[in-house]
């Protein structure tokens, strides 16, 4: 049976970095229950406390160690640098619950191995998200999303002027990821098709980084010309 988003906690693995913190802040503001995971439980709780101070005393945000976060929820969001992605997933594999949905925001930037942030690395599986799909336990659904969003914008108080393209081979994982995206003020969610399309979306991030460096901004992407139904969630 499909469990709706409203009945799930969102566990953000590697959630103390800029992207993870920004997503946690946005979902806490939307009234979601958020668990921040980290290698260091104390750091995770410090991040959670900082978000509670910004959102208010009713914010449902906690911080625990990564494996405990995986065990606590069947809805996971991965926000770690590509250089540590594979090792972390192998470590966490026993803790990931059967039937979980994992939404991967990882981008294989060359900066993770000492190169330029405006370039992506070749990934044998095709994309970072496809690598994740190979590493998680059988039966775990993987979606790729949130790669093209500015962490600076996410951590601000402004609406985020950006579309989120969601790629997955599982329609339910696509739906959940789109619902999460739509909870961020200013964001539209679009079904981007199969998980293999994640390689294209990941490469857009490198382009955006180059543009933002060159023009000193925090740009995202907007997809134009699609009918309104392209942005609507299933009821």
Buried (B, 14 or more C-beta within 10 A) or exposed (E): EEEEBEEBBBBBBBBBBEBBBBBBBBBBBBEBBBBBBBBEBEBBBBBBEBBBEEBEEEBBBBBBBBBBBBBBBBBBBBBBBBBBBBEBBEEBBEBBBEEBBBBBBBBBBBBBEEEEBBBBBEBEBBBBBBBBBEBBBEEBBBBBBBBBBBBEBBBEEEEBBBBBBBBBBBEBBBBBBBBBBBBBEEBBBBBBBEBBBBBEBBBBBBBBBBEBEEEEEBBBBEEEEEEEEEBEBEE
